[in-house]
Amino acid sequence: MLGKIIFILLAGSVCLLSQTKYPEINDEISNGNFTQAQILIEGKLTDRTLFENEKYDLKFQIEVMDRIRKDFRRTRDEILTSLKKYYPDLSDEMLLSWEKDNSLEMKVIDGEKRYFNNAVPNLFRINEDAKIHQKKLEGEKT
């Protein structure tokens, strides 16, 4: 029970950290429009009436978006090339299925689908079918 309470508190605090008091900025971030969100944030930062903690929160959002951009750099072509080694007949349906169940980690950033840098290795850890498929091809790792 205590573990569930701690999880809920941590999840809530992460959600709070990833929000600003400006709904238009939050909407742009939620929709993956990082460039537009950053433009809005930079505009807000010119407001001389902002308190220091508000400036800090806005700058923090820019840092979070920068981190996400760095962590989600892989393109669809890069992912396809990596996965074709394991799935020569890889289909769009397979990719979409993995994306939908979050086995293949991706985000749309500024209108472009970007995959997590370790999306392919993580797929083989997260998705049980992919894990079994990899073991069949490579054998058991010790």
Secondary structure, 3 states (H helix, E strand, C coil): CHHHHHHHHHHHHHHHHCCCCCHHHHHHHHCCCHHHHHHHHHHHHCCCCCCHHHHHHHHHHHHHHHHHHHHCCECHHHHHHHHHCCCCCCCHHHHHHHHHCCCCCEEEECCEEEECCCHHHHHHHHCHHHHHHHHHHHCCCC
